[in-house]
Amino acid sequence: EEGRSLFTRFTFYLDLNLSEEELLAKMTSKTRYNTRLAMKKGVKVFEDSSEQGLEDYLKILEETTKRQAFYAHSPEYFRQMWQIFKGSNIMHILKASYENQILVVWVLFVFNNVLYYPYGASSSKHRELMASNLMMWEAIRFGQKQKCQSFDMWGALGPNPDPKDPWFGFHRFKRSYGGQLIEHIGTYDLVYNYPIYKIYNLAENWRWKFLRFKKKFIKL
């Protein structure tokens, strides 16, 4: 049976075999403008895959989850992940800063010639500098330097997104870079015991109802 998705069913893939000029041409005009604005204003993007880089990410992530009222993995989850992948050239941390203030931190993965963007966080400071736009552009360039063939932006709403969806802004941000919308097969459960499976689904549904209820208080 079709189960609860572990990851989003849709994602954007960007071809990294294109030249920088071709990649810029695929962006919307507003995205190109925002990217160049961030450059002009002095936003800097650099890699810091050190333990301190991870701690900076966790600090910005805490701010992001409180502001946007969503749940993220625990700090220990990320610390263990960093311990596993450090020095492997798989996990990379990029930071965008302005006047020594960290504005955006992304955690990227390189595997089998694909660049993945599963985790990111941003500060509420200096939003007018469009640091996230420059971060995406520098992530694209980073993937090319790593000899990646494609960039999986890790998550989208689908071909007919609802503008009222809380993730619509994130979807629109990724879409503005001109990637191809890809649909995965989805998540399916192989059921051995239907009575237990029904009980499990009932408990899981109640768990998510509780989390959505709790989310309302996070916004407060």
Secondary structure, DSSP 8 states (H G I E B T S, - for coil): -B---SS-SEEEEEETTS-HHHHHHHS-HHHHHHHHHHHHHT-EEEE--SHHHHHHHHHHHHHHHHHHT-----HHHHHHHHHHHTTTTSEEEEEEEETTEEEEEEEEEEETTEEEEEEEEE-STTGGG-HHHHHHHHHHHHHHHTT-SEEE---B--SS--TTSTTHHHHHHHHTTT-EEEE----B---S-HHHHHHHHHHHHHHHHHHHHHHHHHH-
